Amino acid sequence: MDRKDFLKKGLLGTGMFVASASLANAMKNDIDEIEPLEPIGYNHLPNTESKIKENSVIHRADSRGKADHGWLLSQHTFSFANYYNPERMHFGVLRVLNDDKVEAGRGFGTHPHDNMEIISIPLEGDLEHKDSMGNTAVIRSGDIQVMSAGTGIMHSEFNKNSDKLVKFLQIWIYPKKRNVTPRYDQITLDKTKSHNQFQQILSPNSDDDGVWIHQDAWFHLGTFDQNTETHYQIRKKGNGIYIFILKGSAEIGGETLAERDGFGVWDIQDINIKALKEGTEILVMDVPMTL
C-alpha cells in the first residue's frame, strides 16, 4: 500500500472506531467518530495567516475543535469526528491530539480500533481501561498508557470516580508497520526526573525509558521553574516536533505559548524552550513528518 492509500484509509476509517455489523451492538457511544476526511497530502500545512516561519505552525488553545456531549467535553487539535478543518488534519504521523474531560461515572463504551498507536496521558482523576486482550487497569496522573491496535482491538474507558472529573490526553500516531499483534502497556513515571528537564516517556525502543510504540517517535515531559531554559535535540533526521503546553507559558521559536497552545516545527535539528511561568508543564512529541 502506497503512502497516499495508507493515509486515505487511515483518515476514512482505520483506527477511527470502524465497526462491522457484528460489532454494532458493542458500540455504546453517541459520538460519530467515522466522519469521512479527505486526504490532503502527508505533510502538515502551515497556517498561511501566521507570521511565524514557513517551517512551523501554531495552534492556539481557543482555535481547537470542540465537542460537548454532556458527559464528555473534548478539544480537538486536529480534525476528529465532526470537527473537520483541512489545515488541521495531522502533524506528520501525529493524527489525533484530544484534550478530554469525562464526567464522574461516565466513559467510552466498548469500541474497536485497528492499525493505530494510541497513547493516553491522564492529567487528573482515575481512568479505568478494559480491553479484548483481558487487560483491566486504572491509570492516573503520572502514568502513561499505550496500545498498539494492530490487527484489531476492542476496549472501553471510564471515569472510575463518582465525584470528580477525569482529564486526559488521547493521542493517536500512525504506525510504521501495519497489522502488528495488538499489545497493551502502562507505566508510572518518576516525576522527579522531569523537574527542569525533559523526561523521556515514549520511544521506538522497548529497552529505552518509557513505553514504546511501532513508530520512530519520542515523547518527553517536563515541568519547569519560571525563566528556566532548556534545549531540545531532534531525535531522528526528518522528524518534526509538536510541543503542547499543559500548564503555564513558554517562549519557543520566538513565539509566546500559553496553556493548551500547540506549536509544531520541522526541518530543524534543535530548539530552545524557555518557561515563562512557575510550574510550566510541557509535552514534546518528536515524530516523523512522512511515512
KOLMAR-478604 format. One record per residue: residue in one letter; x, y, z of N, C-alpha, C, O in turn. Coordinates in steps of 0.2 Angstrom, whole numbers, padded with zeros to 4 digits, always signed. Layout:
BEGIN
AXYZXYZXYZXYZ ...
! end
This chain:
BEGIN
M+0004-0006+0000+0000+0000+0000+0004+0006+0000+0009+0007+0004 D+0003+0011-0005+0007+0017-0005+0005+0022+0000+0000+0021+0004 R+0009+0027+0001+0008+0032+0006+0001+0035+0006-0002+0036+0011 K-0001+0037+0000-0007+0040-0001-0013+0036+0001-0018+0038+0004 D-0013+0030-0001-0018+0025+0000-0018+0023+0008-0023+0023+0011 F-0012+0023+0011-0012+0022+0018-0015+0028+0022-0019+0027+0026 L-0013+0034+0020-0016+0040+0023-0024+0040+0022-0027+0041+0027 K-0026+0038+0016-0033+0039+0014-0037+0034+0019-0042+0035+0021 K-0034+0028+0019-0038+0023+0023-0038+0025+0030-0043+0024+0034 G-0032+0028+0033-0032+0030+0040-0037+0035+0041-0040+0035+0046 L-0038+0040+0036-0042+0046+0038-0050+0043+0037-0054+0046+0040 L-0051+0038+0033-0058+0036+0031-0060+0031+0036-0066+0029+0036 G-0055+0028+0040-0058+0023+0044-0053+0020+0049-0054+0020+0055 T-0048+0017+0047-0044+0013+0051-0042+0016+0057-0039+0022+0057 G-0043+0013+0063-0042+0016+0069-0047+0021+0071-0046+0024+0077 M-0052+0022+0067-0057+0028+0069-0064+0025+0071-0069+0027+0069 F-0063+0020+0075-0069+0017+0078-0074+0014+0072-0080+0014+0073 V-0071+0011+0067-0074+0007+0062-0077+0001+0065-0074-0003+0068 A-0084+0000+0064-0087-0006+0066-0091-0010+0061-0094-0007+0057 S-0090-0016+0061-0094-0021+0056-0101-0022+0059-0102-0020+0065 A-0105-0025+0056-0112-0026+0058-0112-0031+0064-0116-0030+0069 S-0107-0035+0065-0107-0040+0070-0104-0036+0077-0105-0039+0082 L-0101-0030+0076-0099-0026+0081-0103-0021+0083-0102-0017+0088 A-0109-0020+0079-0113-0014+0080-0116-0014+0087-0117-0009+0090 N-0118-0020+0090-0121-0020+0097-0116-0018+0102-0118-0016+0108 A-0109-0018+0101-0104-0016+0106-0103-0009+0106-0100-0006+0111 M-0106-0005+0101-0105+0002+0101-0110+0006+0105-0116+0006+0103 K-0108+0008+0111-0112+0011+0115-0111+0019+0115-0115+0022+0119 N-0107+0022+0112-0106+0029+0112-0110+0033+0107-0113+0030+0103 D-0112+0039+0109-0116+0043+0105-0112+0048+0101-0114+0053+0099 I-0105+0046+0100-0101+0050+0096-0099+0047+0089-0097+0041+0089 D-0100+0051+0084-0099+0049+0077-0092+0050+0076-0090+0056+0074 E-0087+0045+0076-0080+0046+0075-0078+0043+0068-0072+0042+0067 I-0083+0042+0064-0081+0039+0057-0083+0045+0052-0083+0043+0046 E-0083+0051+0054-0084+0056+0049-0079+0056+0043-0073+0056+0045 P-0081+0055+0037-0075+0055+0032-0071+0061+0031-0073+0067+0032 L-0065+0060+0031-0060+0065+0030-0056+0065+0023-0053+0059+0022 E-0056+0070+0019-0052+0069+0013-0045+0070+0014-0043+0075+0017 P-0041+0066+0011-0033+0066+0012-0031+0073+0008-0033+0074+0003 I-0026+0076+0011-0023+0082+0008-0016+0082+0007-0013+0087+0006 G-0013+0076+0008-0006+0075+0007-0003+0074+0014-0006+0075+0019 Y+0003+0072+0014+0005+0069+0021+0008+0075+0026+0007+0074+0032 N+0012+0080+0023+0015+0085+0027+0010+0089+0030+0005+0091+0026 H+0010+0092+0036+0006+0096+0039+0006+0103+0035+0011+0105+0033 L+0000+0106+0034+0000+0113+0031+0001+0118+0036-0003+0119+0041 P+0006+0123+0035+0007+0128+0039+0001+0133+0038-0003+0133+0033 N-0001+0137+0043-0006+0142+0043-0004+0148+0039+0001+0151+0041 T-0007+0149+0034-0004+0155+0029-0005+0161+0032-0002+0166+0030 E-0009+0162+0037-0011+0168+0040-0006+0170+0046-0006+0175+0049 S-0002+0165+0048+0003+0166+0053+0009+0169+0051+0011+0169+0045 K+0012+0173+0056+0018+0177+0055+0024+0173+0056+0030+0176+0056 I+0023+0167+0059+0029+0163+0060+0032+0160+0054+0030+0161+0049 K+0038+0157+0055+0042+0154+0049+0038+0149+0045+0033+0146+0048 E+0040+0148+0039+0036+0143+0035+0037+0136+0037+0033+0132+0035 N+0042+0135+0041+0043+0128+0043+0040+0127+0050+0042+0122+0054 S+0035+0131+0052+0032+0130+0059+0024+0132+0058+0022+0135+0054 V+0021+0129+0063+0013+0131+0064+0012+0132+0071+0014+0128+0075 I+0007+0136+0072+0005+0137+0079-0003+0136+0079-0007+0139+0075 H-0005+0133+0085-0012+0131+0086-0014+0134+0093-0012+0131+0098 R-0017+0139+0093-0020+0142+0099-0025+0138+0102-0029+0135+0099 A-0025+0138+0109-0030+0133+0113-0037+0135+0110-0041+0130+0110 D-0039+0141+0109-0046+0143+0108-0048+0142+0101-0053+0143+0098 S-0043+0139+0097-0044+0138+0089-0046+0131+0088-0047+0129+0083 R-0045+0127+0094-0046+0119+0093-0054+0118+0092-0058+0122+0093 G-0055+0112+0089-0062+0110+0088-0064+0108+0095-0061+0106+0099 K-0071+0109+0096-0074+0107+0102-0080+0103+0101-0084+0104+0097 A-0080+0098+0105-0086+0093+0105-0089+0093+0113-0085+0090+0117 D-0095+0095+0114-0098+0094+0120-0104+0089+0120-0109+0091+0117 H-0103+0083+0123-0108+0078+0123-0111+0077+0130-0114+0072+0131 G-0110+0082+0134-0113+0082+0141-0109+0078+0145-0106+0082+0150 W-0108+0072+0144-0103+0068+0149-0096+0069+0147-0092+0067+0151 L-0095+0071+0140-0088+0072+0138-0087+0079+0135-0091+0081+0130 L-0082+0082+0137-0080+0088+0133-0073+0087+0131-0068+0086+0134 S-0073+0087+0124-0066+0086+0120-0064+0092+0116-0068+0094+0112 Q-0058+0093+0117-0055+0099+0112-0050+0095+0108-0046+0091+0110 H-0051+0096+0101-0048+0093+0096-0043+0097+0093-0044+0102+0089 T-0036+0096+0093-0031+0100+0090-0031+0098+0082-0030+0103+0078 F-0033+0092+0080-0033+0090+0073-0040+0087+0072-0044+0085+0076 S-0042+0087+0065-0049+0085+0063-0050+0078+0066-0046+0074+0066 F-0056+0078+0069-0058+0072+0073-0066+0072+0073-0069+0077+0075 A-0069+0066+0072-0076+0066+0072-0079+0071+0068-0078+0072+0062 N-0084+0075+0071-0087+0080+0067-0083+0087+0066-0086+0091+0063 Y-0078+0087+0069-0073+0093+0068-0069+0092+0062-0065+0087+0062 Y-0070+0096+0057-0066+0095+0051-0063+0102+0049-0066+0107+0048 N-0056+0102+0048-0053+0108+0046-0047+0105+0041-0042+0102+0044 P-0047+0107+0035-0042+0104+0030-0035+0106+0032-0031+0103+0029 E-0034+0111+0036-0027+0113+0038-0025+0110+0044-0020+0112+0047 R-0030+0107+0047-0028+0104+0054-0030+0096+0054-0034+0094+0058 M-0027+0093+0049-0028+0086+0048-0023+0081+0053-0025+0077+0056 H-0017+0084+0053-0012+0080+0057-0006+0084+0057-0005+0089+0053 F-0001+0082+0060+0006+0084+0060+0011+0078+0059+0012+0075+0064 G+0013+0077+0053+0017+0071+0051+0012+0065+0053+0007+0065+0051 V+0015+0061+0057+0011+0055+0059+0007+0056+0065+0004+0051+0067 L+0007+0062+0068+0003+0063+0074-0004+0065+0071-0005+0070+0068 R-0009+0060+0072-0015+0061+0069-0020+0064+0073-0025+0067+0071 V-0020+0062+0080-0025+0064+0085-0022+0067+0091-0017+0064+0094 L-0024+0073+0093-0022+0076+0100-0028+0078+0103-0030+0084+0102 N-0032+0074+0107-0038+0076+0110-0037+0078+0117-0034+0074+0121 D-0040+0083+0120-0039+0085+0127-0046+0084+0130-0051+0088+0129 D-0047+0078+0134-0054+0076+0136-0055+0077+0143-0051+0076+0147 K-0061+0079+0144-0064+0079+0151-0070+0074+0151-0075+0075+0148 V-0070+0069+0156-0075+0064+0156-0079+0065+0163-0076+0065+0168 E-0085+0066+0163-0089+0067+0169-0089+0060+0174-0087+0055+0171 A-0090+0061+0180-0090+0056+0185-0094+0050+0183-0100+0051+0181 G-0091+0044+0183-0095+0038+0182-0097+0037+0175-0101+0032+0173 R-0095+0041+0170-0096+0040+0163-0090+0038+0159-0084+0038+0162 G-0091+0037+0153-0085+0035+0149-0087+0032+0142-0093+0033+0140 F-0082+0030+0138-0082+0027+0132-0084+0020+0132-0080+0016+0135 G-0090+0018+0129-0091+0011+0129-0087+0007+0125-0082+0010+0121 T-0087+0000+0125-0083-0004+0121-0083-0003+0114-0089-0002+0111 H-0077-0001+0111-0077+0001+0104-0070-0002+0101-0066-0003+0104 P-0070-0003+0094-0064-0006+0091-0059+0000+0088-0061+0005+0087 H-0053-0002+0088-0048+0002+0084-0044-0003+0080-0043-0009+0082 D-0040-0001+0075-0035-0005+0072-0030-0001+0069-0031+0005+0067 N-0024-0003+0068-0018+0000+0064-0017+0007+0066-0017+0012+0062 M-0017+0008+0073-0015+0015+0076-0012+0013+0082-0013+0009+0086 E-0007+0018+0084-0003+0018+0090-0007+0023+0095-0007+0029+0093 I-0010+0021+0100-0014+0025+0104-0011+0026+0111-0010+0021+0115 I-0010+0033+0113-0007+0034+0119-0011+0038+0123-0014+0043+0121 S-0012+0037+0130-0016+0040+0134-0012+0043+0140-0008+0039+0143 I-0013+0049+0141-0009+0053+0147-0014+0056+0151-0016+0061+0150 P-0015+0053+0157-0020+0055+0162-0017+0062+0165-0011+0062+0167 L-0021+0067+0166-0019+0073+0170-0022+0074+0177-0019+0076+0181 E-0029+0071+0177-0032+0072+0184-0037+0066+0184-0040+0063+0179 G-0038+0063+0190-0043+0058+0191-0041+0051+0189-0035+0050+0188 D-0045+0046+0189-0044+0039+0188-0048+0037+0182-0054+0037+0182 L-0044+0034+0177-0047+0032+0171-0046+0024+0171-0041+0022+0171 E-0052+0021+0170-0052+0013+0170-0052+0011+0163-0056+0013+0159 H-0048+0006+0162-0047+0003+0155-0049-0004+0155-0046-0008+0160 K-0052-0007+0150-0053-0014+0149-0053-0015+0142-0055-0011+0138 D-0050-0021+0140-0049-0022+0133-0050-0030+0131-0051-0034+0136 S-0050-0031+0125-0052-0038+0122-0046-0043+0123-0046-0049+0122 M-0040-0040+0126-0034-0044+0127-0034-0047+0134-0030-0050+0137 G-0039-0044+0138-0040-0046+0145-0037-0042+0150-0037-0043+0156 N-0035-0036+0148-0032-0031+0152-0037-0027+0156-0042-0024+0152 T-0037-0026+0162-0041-0021+0166-0036-0017+0170-0032-0020+0174 A-0036-0011+0170-0031-0007+0173-0034+0000+0175-0039+0002+0171 V-0031+0004+0179-0033+0011+0181-0027+0015+0180-0022+0013+0183 I-0028+0020+0176-0022+0025+0175-0024+0032+0178-0029+0034+0178 R-0018+0035+0181-0019+0041+0185-0014+0046+0183-0009+0044+0179 S-0014+0052+0185-0009+0057+0184-0002+0054+0186-0001+0052+0191 G+0003+0055+0181+0009+0052+0182+0010+0045+0179+0016+0042+0179 D+0005+0042+0176+0005+0036+0172+0005+0038+0165+0003+0044+0163 I+0007+0033+0160+0006+0034+0153+0004+0027+0151+0007+0022+0153 Q-0001+0027+0146-0003+0020+0144-0002+0020+0136-0003+0025+0133 V-0001+0014+0133+0000+0014+0126-0004+0007+0124-0004+0002+0127 M-0007+0008+0118-0010+0002+0114-0008+0002+0107-0008+0007+0104 S-0005-0003+0105-0004-0005+0098-0010-0008+0095-0011-0014+0097 A-0015-0005+0092-0021-0008+0090-0020-0013+0084-0023-0019+0085 G-0015-0012+0080-0013-0018+0075-0019-0021+0071-0023-0017+0068 T-0019-0027+0072-0024-0031+0068-0031-0030+0071-0036-0032+0068 G-0032-0027+0077-0038-0025+0079-0039-0026+0087-0037-0031+0089 I-0042-0022+0090-0043-0022+0097-0050-0019+0099-0052-0014+0096 M-0053-0021+0104-0059-0018+0107-0057-0016+0114-0054-0019+0118 H-0059-0010+0116-0058-0008+0123-0063-0003+0125-0067+0000+0121 S-0063-0001+0132-0068+0004+0135-0064+0008+0140-0058+0006+0142 E-0066+0014+0141-0063+0019+0145-0068+0022+0149-0072+0025+0146 F-0067+0022+0156-0072+0025+0160-0069+0029+0166-0064+0027+0169 N-0073+0034+0168-0071+0038+0174-0073+0033+0180-0079+0032+0181 K-0068+0031+0184-0069+0027+0189-0072+0030+0195-0075+0027+0200 N-0072+0037+0196-0074+0040+0201-0081+0043+0201-0084+0044+0195 S-0085+0043+0206-0092+0045+0206-0092+0053+0208-0098+0055+0208 D-0087+0056+0209-0087+0063+0212-0083+0068+0209-0082+0074+0211 K-0079+0066+0204-0074+0071+0201-0073+0069+0193-0074+0063+0191 L-0071+0074+0190-0069+0073+0183-0063+0069+0182-0059+0068+0186 V-0062+0066+0176-0056+0063+0173-0054+0068+0168-0058+0069+0163 K-0048+0070+0168-0045+0074+0162-0039+0070+0159-0034+0068+0163 F-0039+0069+0153-0033+0065+0150-0032+0067+0143-0037+0070+0139 L-0026+0066+0140-0024+0067+0133-0025+0061+0129-0022+0055+0132 Q-0028+0061+0124-0029+0055+0119-0025+0056+0113-0027+0061+0110 I-0020+0052+0112-0015+0054+0106-0015+0048+0101-0014+0042+0104 W-0016+0049+0095-0015+0043+0090-0009+0045+0085-0008+0050+0083 I-0005+0040+0084+0001+0040+0080+0000+0035+0075-0002+0029+0076 Y+0001+0036+0068+0001+0031+0063+0007+0027+0064+0013+0029+0065 P+0006+0020+0064+0012+0016+0065+0016+0015+0058+0014+0017+0053 K+0022+0013+0059+0027+0012+0053+0026+0005+0050+0028+0004+0045 K+0022+0001+0054+0021-0006+0051+0014-0008+0053+0011-0007+0059 R+0010-0010+0048+0003-0012+0049+0002-0019+0051+0006-0023+0050 N-0004-0020+0054-0006-0027+0056-0002-0030+0060-0001-0036+0060 V+0001-0027+0065+0005-0030+0070+0001-0033+0076-0005-0032+0076 T+0003-0038+0080+0000-0041+0085-0002-0035+0090+0002-0032+0092 P-0009-0035+0092-0011-0030+0097-0007-0030+0104-0005-0036+0106 R-0006-0025+0107-0002-0025+0113-0004-0019+0118-0007-0014+0115 Y-0003-0020+0124-0005-0015+0129+0000-0014+0134+0004-0019+0136 D+0002-0008+0136+0007-0007+0142+0005-0001+0145+0002+0004+0142 Q+0007+0000+0151+0007+0006+0155+0012+0006+0160+0014+0001+0163 I+0015+0012+0162+0020+0013+0167+0018+0019+0171+0014+0023+0169 T+0021+0019+0177+0021+0025+0181+0027+0029+0181+0033+0026+0182 L+0027+0035+0180+0033+0039+0179+0036+0041+0185+0032+0042+0190 D+0043+0042+0186+0046+0045+0191+0046+0053+0190+0050+0055+0186 K+0042+0057+0193+0041+0064+0191+0047+0068+0193+0048+0073+0191 T+0051+0065+0198+0057+0069+0200+0062+0070+0194+0066+0074+0194 K+0061+0065+0189+0066+0066+0183+0063+0071+0178+0067+0072+0173 S+0058+0074+0179+0055+0079+0174+0055+0086+0177+0052+0091+0174 H+0059+0087+0182+0059+0094+0185+0065+0098+0182+0071+0096+0183 N+0063+0103+0178+0068+0107+0175+0072+0103+0169+0077+0106+0168 Q+0069+0098+0167+0072+0094+0161+0067+0090+0158+0062+0089+0161 F+0068+0088+0152+0063+0083+0149+0065+0076+0150+0070+0074+0150 Q+0060+0073+0152+0060+0066+0154+0057+0062+0148+0051+0063+0146 Q+0060+0057+0146+0058+0053+0140+0052+0048+0143+0054+0045+0148 I+0047+0048+0139+0041+0044+0142+0039+0039+0136+0035+0035+0138 L+0041+0040+0130+0040+0036+0125+0045+0036+0119+0048+0041+0118 S+0046+0030+0116+0051+0029+0111+0050+0023+0107+0045+0020+0108 P+0054+0022+0101+0053+0016+0097+0056+0010+0100+0055+0004+0097 N+0059+0010+0106+0064+0005+0108+0061+0002+0115+0060+0006+0120 S+0059-0004+0115+0057-0007+0121+0061-0007+0127+0059-0008+0133 D+0068-0006+0126+0073-0006+0131+0075+0001+0133+0079+0001+0138 D+0071+0006+0130+0073+0013+0132+0068+0015+0137+0064+0011+0139 D+0069+0021+0140+0065+0024+0145+0058+0025+0142+0057+0027+0137 G+0053+0024+0147+0046+0025+0145+0043+0019+0141+0046+0014+0141 V+0037+0020+0139+0033+0015+0135+0036+0015+0127+0040+0020+0126 W+0034+0010+0123+0037+0010+0116+0031+0009+0111+0026+0006+0113 I+0032+0012+0105+0027+0011+0100+0030+0009+0094+0036+0009+0093 H+0026+0007+0089+0029+0005+0082+0029+0011+0078+0026+0011+0072 Q+0034+0015+0080+0035+0021+0076+0041+0025+0078+0043+0024+0084 D+0045+0028+0074+0051+0032+0076+0049+0039+0079+0051+0044+0077 A+0046+0038+0085+0043+0044+0089+0046+0044+0096+0047+0038+0099 W+0047+0050+0098+0049+0051+0105+0045+0056+0109+0044+0061+0106 F+0042+0054+0114+0039+0059+0118+0043+0061+0125+0046+0057+0128 H+0043+0067+0127+0046+0070+0133+0041+0074+0137+0037+0078+0134 L+0041+0074+0143+0038+0078+0148+0043+0082+0152+0048+0079+0154 G+0041+0088+0154+0045+0092+0158+0041+0097+0162+0036+0100+0159 T+0043+0098+0168+0039+0104+0172+0045+0108+0175+0050+0106+0178 F+0044+0115+0173+0049+0120+0173+0048+0125+0178+0042+0128+0178 D+0053+0128+0182+0053+0134+0186+0053+0140+0181+0055+0139+0175 Q+0050+0145+0183+0050+0151+0179+0057+0153+0177+0062+0153+0181 N+0057+0155+0171+0063+0158+0167+0069+0152+0166+0074+0154+0164 T+0067+0146+0167+0071+0140+0166+0072+0139+0158+0066+0139+0155 E+0078+0139+0156+0078+0137+0148+0081+0130+0147+0085+0128+0151 T+0079+0127+0142+0081+0121+0141+0082+0120+0133+0079+0124+0129 H+0086+0115+0131+0087+0114+0124+0085+0107+0122+0086+0102+0125 Y+0081+0107+0117+0078+0100+0114+0082+0098+0107+0082+0102+0103 Q+0085+0092+0107+0088+0090+0101+0083+0085+0097+0081+0080+0101 I+0082+0086+0091+0078+0081+0087+0081+0074+0087+0087+0074+0086 R+0077+0069+0088+0080+0063+0089+0082+0059+0083+0086+0055+0083 K+0078+0061+0077+0080+0057+0071+0079+0062+0065+0074+0066+0065 K+0084+0062+0060+0083+0067+0055+0077+0066+0051+0075+0060+0050 G+0074+0071+0049+0067+0071+0046+0061+0071+0050+0056+0072+0048 N+0062+0071+0057+0057+0071+0061+0055+0079+0062+0060+0083+0062 G+0049+0080+0064+0047+0087+0067+0045+0086+0074+0045+0080+0077 I+0044+0092+0078+0042+0091+0084+0035+0095+0085+0035+0101+0082 Y+0031+0092+0089+0025+0096+0091+0025+0097+0098+0025+0092+0102 I+0025+0103+0100+0025+0105+0108+0018+0107+0110+0015+0112+0107 F+0016+0104+0116+0010+0106+0118+0010+0108+0126+0014+0105+0130 I+0008+0114+0127+0009+0117+0134+0003+0115+0138-0003+0117+0137 L+0005+0110+0143-0001+0108+0148-0003+0113+0153-0008+0114+0154 K+0002+0116+0156+0001+0122+0161+0006+0127+0160+0012+0126+0157 G+0004+0133+0162+0009+0139+0162+0010+0142+0155+0005+0142+0151 S+0016+0144+0153+0018+0148+0147+0025+0147+0146+0029+0146+0150 A+0027+0147+0139+0033+0146+0137+0035+0150+0131+0030+0152+0127 E+0041+0152+0130+0043+0155+0124+0047+0150+0119+0052+0147+0122 I+0045+0149+0113+0048+0144+0109+0048+0147+0102+0043+0149+0099 G+0054+0147+0099+0054+0149+0092+0052+0156+0091+0049+0158+0086 G+0053+0160+0096+0051+0167+0096+0044+0168+0097+0041+0174+0096 E+0040+0163+0099+0033+0164+0100+0031+0162+0107+0035+0158+0110 T+0027+0166+0110+0024+0165+0117+0018+0161+0117+0013+0162+0114 L+0019+0155+0120+0013+0150+0120+0010+0150+0127+0014+0150+0132 A+0004+0149+0127+0000+0149+0134-0003+0142+0135-0001+0138+0131 E-0006+0141+0140-0009+0134+0142-0013+0131+0136-0018+0135+0134 R-0012+0125+0134-0015+0121+0129-0014+0124+0122-0017+0122+0117 D-0009+0129+0121-0007+0130+0114-0003+0125+0112+0001+0121+0116 G-0003+0124+0105+0002+0119+0102+0006+0123+0097+0004+0127+0093 F+0012+0120+0096+0017+0123+0092+0021+0117+0088+0024+0113+0091 G+0021+0117+0081+0024+0112+0078+0029+0115+0073+0029+0121+0070 V+0035+0112+0073+0041+0114+0069+0044+0108+0066+0045+0103+0069 W+0047+0109+0059+0050+0104+0056+0056+0107+0052+0057+0113+0052 D+0060+0103+0049+0067+0105+0046+0071+0109+0050+0074+0114+0048 I+0072+0106+0057+0077+0109+0061+0080+0103+0065+0078+0097+0064 Q+0086+0105+0068+0089+0100+0072+0088+0100+0079+0089+0096+0083 D+0087+0107+0082+0086+0108+0089+0082+0114+0090+0081+0118+0085 I+0080+0115+0096+0076+0121+0098+0077+0123+0105+0078+0118+0109 N+0077+0129+0107+0077+0132+0114+0070+0133+0116+0066+0136+0113 I+0069+0131+0122+0062+0132+0126+0064+0136+0132+0068+0134+0136 K+0060+0141+0134+0060+0145+0140+0054+0145+0143+0049+0148+0140 A+0053+0143+0150+0047+0143+0154+0046+0150+0156+0051+0153+0159 L+0040+0153+0155+0039+0160+0157+0035+0160+0164+0034+0165+0167 K+0032+0155+0166+0028+0154+0172+0031+0149+0177+0033+0144+0174 E+0030+0149+0183+0032+0144+0188+0028+0138+0187+0021+0139+0186 G+0031+0132+0187+0027+0126+0186+0024+0125+0179+0019+0121+0178 T+0028+0128+0174+0026+0126+0167+0027+0119+0165+0032+0116+0166 E+0022+0116+0162+0022+0109+0160+0022+0108+0153+0017+0111+0150 I+0026+0105+0150+0027+0104+0143+0028+0097+0140+0031+0093+0143 L+0024+0095+0135+0024+0089+0132+0027+0090+0125+0025+0094+0121 V+0033+0087+0123+0036+0087+0117+0035+0080+0113+0037+0075+0116 M+0032+0081+0107+0031+0075+0103+0035+0075+0097+0034+0079+0092 D+0040+0071+0096+0045+0071+0091+0043+0065+0086+0044+0059+0088 V+0041+0067+0080+0038+0062+0076+0040+0063+0069+0042+0068+0066 P+0040+0057+0065+0041+0058+0058+0036+0062+0054+0030+0062+0056 M+0038+0066+0049+0034+0070+0045+0031+0067+0039+0026+0069+0037 T+0034+0061+0038+0031+0057+0032+0032+0049+0034+0036+0048+0039 L+0028+0045+0031+0029+0038+0032+0034+0035+0027+0035+0029+0027 
! end
